[in-house]
């Protein structure tokens, strides 16, 4: 079954934007496996490739779905960012910082973020040489890479034009997921959810990141997936962000057995990825669409989150498919 959910906004050529949902397997499942892509728009290139490869495996008979199981593919949860080659949506919101509970204020920022705000978010077009890497290296020496990475990426709600902005309220994609998610899983009492991401970790490393809310079941994750890939965010393996989709769904599972993990494939060094995010955000705000200063940073951003290397693309899709197969398999 295939459904489309149109959202407001248009792509670069005026095309309409939508979130697509495909369901395969049992009509009334006891368990569902959800695979979502493109929550960070530009990462949708990788996520789409994985979802298409999995569907091709089903069609060719290489992939089996156990009885009583449904697999649900959520495609391009941030269609604007995907179309415009951005991580954020049309209001510069990082959707994976936008899932806050009712009454939780969309306000605040890590203290260290404020100290590097001007470095991360220039308020003018680029003029002359870009000294970001040198300046960032100094910030790393001063604060340490783990502290800087955590402060930058946790999510901030004070600088609407800045990186990792969590928004002023729930965005359209956020509302869609919150309202329809449990309908998409067709009443399954057990749900395993893999959200596909790139750009964090060493080149071609495949990590299964477990959010703090799911940390008490860490042993179950390690039993189902390759234990060498499972990383607990609560144990300091990565930054713990506010407003994460899977954490919100875990808090609102209402008696269902819900487990969530981010599948992260590494691409480039973290400062290179941060430089590309900074350059694209600057170009999107201050450069003329279609111009060289506008297009170059967007090409660089795509490279940082979906490298052109055939080896990276083959290996990354293969590793993500392995994790999906482990989630789908009966135990």
C-alpha positions in Angstrom: 0.0 0.0 0.0 1.3 3.5 -0.9 0.0 6.8 0.5 1.1 10.4 -0.1 0.7 13.2 2.3 1.1 16.6 0.7 2.7 19.4 2.6 2.8 23.2 1.8 5.8 24.6 0.1 7.4 24.0 -3.3 10.6 22.6 -4.7 13.1 24.5 -6.7 11.2 24.0 -9.9 7.8 24.7 -8.4 7.0 21.0 -7.8 4.7 20.0 -5.0 6.1 18.3 -1.9 4.9 15.3 0.1 5.8 12.6 2.5 5.2 9.1 1.1 4.4 6.1 3.1 4.7 2.5 1.8 3.5 -0.6 3.7 4.4 -4.2 2.9 3.4 -7.4 4.7 0.7 -8.3 7.1 -2.5 -6.2 7.0 -3.1 -6.7 10.7 0.4 -7.2 12.1 1.5 -8.3 15.5 4.7 -6.4 14.9 5.8 -3.6 12.6 9.2 -2.5 11.4 9.4 1.2 10.5 12.2 2.5 8.3 12.2 6.3 8.0 14.3 8.6 5.8 15.0 12.2 5.1 14.1 13.7 8.5 17.2 15.8 7.8 16.4 16.6 4.2 19.7 16.2 2.4 20.2 12.8 4.1 17.2 11.6 2.1 19.4 10.7 -0.9 21.0 7.9 1.2 17.7 7.0 2.9 15.8 6.8 -0.4 18.5 4.5 -1.9 18.3 2.2 1.1 14.5 2.0 1.0 14.4 1.4 -2.8 17.1 -1.3 -2.5 15.0 -3.0 0.2 11.9 -2.9 -1.9 13.8 -4.3 -4.9 14.9 -7.2 -2.6 11.3 -7.9 -1.7 10.2 -7.8 -5.3 13.1 -10.1 -6.4 12.3 -12.6 -3.7 15.7 -12.0 -1.9 14.0 -10.5 1.2 11.4 -12.3 3.2 8.9 -10.7 5.6 7.9 -13.1 8.4 4.2 -13.8 8.9 2.4 -11.3 11.2 5.0 -8.6 10.4 4.5 -5.4 8.4 7.3 -3.2 7.2 6.5 0.5 6.9 8.7 2.9 4.9 8.4 6.6 5.7 10.0 8.4 2.8 11.3 12.0 2.8 9.9 13.3 6.2 11.5 16.6 5.3 10.6 16.9 1.6 11.5 20.6 1.5 15.1 20.0 2.8 15.4 17.1 0.4 14.3 19.1 -2.6 16.4 22.2 -1.8 19.4 20.2 -0.5 19.2 21.5 3.0 19.3 19.7 6.4 16.5 22.0 7.7 13.0 22.7 6.4 11.6 25.9 4.9 11.7 27.7 8.2 15.2 26.6 8.9 14.0 24.1 11.5 15.9 20.9 12.3 13.0 18.5 12.5 14.9 16.1 14.7 15.0 18.9 17.4 11.3 19.7 16.9 9.5 16.9 18.7 8.9 18.5 22.2 6.2 17.5 24.6 3.2 19.7 25.2 4.1 22.3 27.7 7.9 22.0 27.0 9.1 25.4 25.8 10.7 25.9 22.5 13.3 28.0 24.1 16.9 27.9 25.3 20.3 26.9 24.0 23.3 25.2 25.4 25.6 27.8 27.0 28.5 27.0 24.8 26.4 27.4 21.6 26.0 31.1 22.4 29.8 31.5 22.6 30.2 30.0 19.1 27.0 31.4 17.5 28.8 34.1 15.5 31.3 31.5 14.2 28.6 29.1 13.2 26.1 31.5 11.8 27.6 34.5 9.9 25.1 37.2 9.3 26.6 38.4 5.9 27.3 36.8 2.6 30.7 35.2 2.2 33.4 37.7 1.2 36.9 36.6 0.6 38.7 33.7 2.2 36.8 31.4 4.6 38.7 31.0 7.9 36.2 28.7 9.5 38.4 25.6 9.9 41.2 27.6 11.6 38.7 29.3 13.8 36.9 26.0 14.6 40.2 24.4 15.4 40.9 27.1 17.9 37.4 26.5 19.4 38.2 22.8 19.7 41.5 23.5 21.4 39.7 25.7 23.9 36.6 23.7 24.6 37.4 20.1 23.4 35.8 18.4 20.5 33.2 16.4 22.5 32.0 19.4 24.4 31.8 21.6 21.3 30.0 18.9 19.2 27.5 18.3 22.0 26.8 22.0 22.5 26.4 22.7 18.8 24.2 19.7 17.9 22.0 19.3 21.0 19.5 21.7 19.5 18.9 25.4 20.1 15.7 27.5 20.1 17.1 31.1 20.3 18.6 31.7 16.8 16.0 31.1 14.1 18.5 31.5 11.2 21.2 29.4 13.0 22.2 25.8 12.7 20.3 23.1 14.6 17.4 25.5 15.3 14.5 23.5 16.9 11.7 25.8 15.9 9.0 27.8 17.7 6.4 25.1 17.7 5.6 21.8 16.0 6.3 21.9 12.2 4.0 20.3 9.6 6.1 17.1 9.3 6.2 16.8 13.0 2.5 17.2 13.3 2.0 14.6 10.6 4.1 12.0 12.3 2.6 12.6 15.7 -1.0 12.4 14.3 -0.6 9.4 11.9 2.3 7.3 13.1 0.3 4.7 15.0 -2.1 4.4 12.1 0.8 3.6 9.8 1.9 0.8 12.1 -1.6 -0.7 11.8 -2.2 -1.4 15.4 0.9 -3.5 15.9 1.7 -4.1 19.6 5.4 -4.3 18.9 7.2 -1.7 16.8 10.8 -1.4 15.8 11.8 1.9 14.2 15.0 2.6 12.3 15.6 6.2 11.3 18.3 6.5 8.5 21.0 9.2 8.9 24.5 10.0 7.6 27.3 12.4 8.5 28.2 11.3 12.0 31.0 8.9 12.8 34.1 7.6 11.0 34.0 7.1 7.3 31.7 4.1 6.5 31.1 3.2 10.1 27.6 2.0 10.7 26.3 2.8 14.1 22.9 1.9 15.7 22.4 4.8 18.1 20.0 4.1 21.0 18.4 7.2 22.6 18.5 7.5 26.5 14.7 6.8 26.8 15.4 3.3 25.3 18.7 2.7 27.2 17.1 0.3 29.8 16.6 -2.2 26.9 20.1 -1.8 25.6 20.7 -5.5 26.0 17.8 -6.3 23.7 19.3 -4.0 21.0 22.6 -5.8 21.3 20.9 -9.1 21.0 19.1 -8.2 17.8 21.7 -6.1 16.1 25.5 -6.5 15.7 26.6 -5.5 19.2 29.7 -3.8 17.9 27.4 -1.3 16.1 25.1 -0.5 19.0 26.0 2.7 20.7 24.1 4.1 23.7 23.7 7.9 23.6 23.2 7.8 27.3 26.6 6.3 27.8 28.3 9.2 26.0 28.8 7.6 22.6 27.2 10.6 20.9 25.4 13.9 21.9 22.0 13.7 23.5 19.7 16.1 21.6 16.4 17.6 22.5 13.3 17.1 20.4 14.3 13.8 18.8 11.5 12.0 16.9 12.1 8.6 18.3 12.4 9.8 21.9 9.0 11.5 21.5 7.4 8.4 20.0 8.8 6.3 22.8 7.2 8.5 25.4 3.9 8.3 23.7 3.7 4.7 22.7 0.7 4.1 25.0 1.4 0.5 26.0 3.0 -0.6 22.7 6.4 -2.1 22.9 8.3 0.5 20.9 12.0 0.5 20.2 13.8 3.2 18.2 17.3 3.6 16.8 19.1 6.0 14.5 21.2 4.1 11.9 24.1 6.4 11.2 26.7 6.0 8.5 29.9 8.0 8.7 31.1 10.2 5.9 33.7 12.9 6.6 35.3 14.4 9.6 32.9 16.2 11.9 34.5 19.7 11.3 34.2 19.2 7.5 30.6 18.3 7.9 30.0 21.3 10.1 31.8 23.6 7.7 29.5 22.3 4.9 26.4 22.9 7.0 27.5 26.4 7.8 28.4 27.3 4.2 25.0 26.0 2.9 23.0 27.8 5.5 24.9 31.0 4.7 24.4 30.6 1.0 20.7 29.7 1.3 20.1 32.9 3.3 22.3 35.4 1.4 23.0 34.1 -2.1 20.8 34.3 -5.2 19.2 30.9 -6.1 20.8 29.4 -9.1 24.0 31.4 -8.8 27.5 29.8 -8.3 27.8 31.0 -4.7 24.4 29.4 -4.0 24.9 26.1 -5.8 28.5 25.3 -4.7 27.8 25.0 -1.0 24.7 22.8 -1.8 26.8 20.4 -3.9 29.3 20.3 -1.1 26.6 19.5 1.4 25.3 16.6 -0.7 28.8 15.3 -0.9 29.2 15.5 2.9 26.0 13.5 3.5 25.9 11.3 0.4 29.5 11.0 -1.0 29.8 10.4 -4.7 32.3 7.5 -4.1 30.8 4.3 -5.5 32.5 2.3 -2.8 30.9 4.5 -0.1 27.5 4.2 -1.7 27.6 0.4 -2.2 28.9 -0.3 1.2 26.7 2.1 3.1 23.5 0.8 1.5 24.6 -2.7 2.2 25.3 -2.1 5.8 22.0 -0.3 6.3 20.2 -3.2 4.7 21.9 -5.6 7.1 20.5 -3.7 10.0 17.0 -3.6 8.5 17.2 -7.4 7.9 18.1 -7.9 11.5 15.2 -5.8 12.6 12.7 -7.7 10.4 13.9 -11.2 11.1 12.0 -13.3 13.6 13.7 -14.0 16.9 
